[in-house]
């Protein structure tokens, strides 16, 4: 005779009841000090703005951030600082059709999304000054503390930045259009998504 185990507190789903659901921060690094420009990144930021506002998030964006500026912006959002501090890191807000100046200090809700659009290398995201910010350092900024407004709440990181210099085999795709080519290629390893635990967690 079988039985169902009682659910543990860790099995309970996150409750997303706040209005807005939470904050979605986009760091959009387009123009680098060496003259390199990431074409298409503004379109990606706009699409993220549309999707996450549709999902009930308040979408904010910082553009062209150096490594130090990225650190300040992330620390600011992890601790929920005031409007004047956010204006120092040039935060804008998605208003339904475009990004405009931030007028009201944001407040965290029941979830947090962070989208990093930049260049990078293995384990790091680059500022526009080409200095690397380790991904582990980014996530460490948001670790649970008794003071954090995000403790016990889901925190999702979407990182669009190269993680090495390997050249991937490619295949032509007729279904896509690139900014500068009518017949773009995509990597053979594209369109895979993996979700897995990074480590075994033991709560003492």
C-alpha positions, -999 to +999 in steps of 0.1 A: +000+000+000+016+032-012+014+067+003+023+102-007+050+120+014+040+152+030+053+182+011+083+200+026+084+238+027+110+237-001+084+221-023+060+250-021+057+271-052+068+308-052+038+331-047+038+359-073+010+381-061+026+416-059+017+443-084+040+447-103+052+411-101+087+425-096+116+443-112+133+433-145+167+449-149+183+450-183+220+460-186+224+468-223+261+473-234+261+484-270+290+508-276+325+499-263+355+521-257+374+503-285+348+514-310+330+480-312+292+482-315+270+453-307+244+455-335+209+444-327+212+447-289+187+476-288+161+454-305+168+426-279+163+451-251+130+463-265+117+428-269+127+420-233+109+452-223+077+441-241+078+405-228+085+412-192+061+441-189+035+418-204+044+393-176+037+420-151+072+432-143+084+468-141+112+469-166+143+491-161+174+495-182+210+507-178+229+513-210+267+513-218+280+504-184+316+500-174+325+471-151+324+495-121+291+509-132+276+475-136+287+466-101+272+498-087+239+492-106+236+456-094+245+465-058+219+493-060+191+469-071+202+442-046+197+466-017+170+488-033+186+522-031+168+555-037+160+574-069+191+597-068+214+567-067+196+551-096+199+582-117+237+581-112+238+548-131+215+562-159+184+540-153+156+542-178+121+526-177+100+508-203+068+527-208+050+503-232+067+514-265+101+527-255+125+534-227+122+568-210+137+586-180+130+571-146+106+592-126+098+571-096+120+549-074+113+512-080+103+488-053+109+450-054+080+427-057+078+389-055+105+381-081+135+397-098+148+393-134+183+404-145+192+405-182+228+411-191+234+420-228+271+425-235+304+409-247+320+384-224+344+355-219+344+323-199+326+330-166+325+368-171+305+396-186+324+426-200+317+463-192+320+487-221+356+494-209+363+457-217+370+449-180+355+416-169+329+412-142+327+375-130+292+360-132+298+345-098+303+380-084+271+391-101+250+364-084+268+368-051+255+403-049+220+390-047+226+362-021+201+359+007+207+381+038+184+391+066+183+426+052+178+418+015+144+426+000+149+395-023+155+369+003+132+339-003+122+352-037+131+339-072+160+356-089+164+348-126+196+358-146+195+359-184+230+364-198+236+372-235+274+373-236+299+350-253+316+326-229+347+318-248+364+322-282+355+288-298+341+289-333+309+268-336+300+248-367+271+266-384+241+259-405+221+282-427+186+291-416+160+304-440+136+312-412+157+340-396+168+374-407+200+391-393+206+428-392+231+428-419+225+396-439+194+381-457+207+345-452+220+343-416+237+313-401+231+298-367+253+276-346+246+238-348+243+238-311+217+266-309+182+263-293+192+241-264+181+251-229+194+235-197+182+239-162+201+220-135+212+225-099+247+239-095+253+223-062+238+202-035+223+225-008+223+214+028+205+237+052+219+235+087 
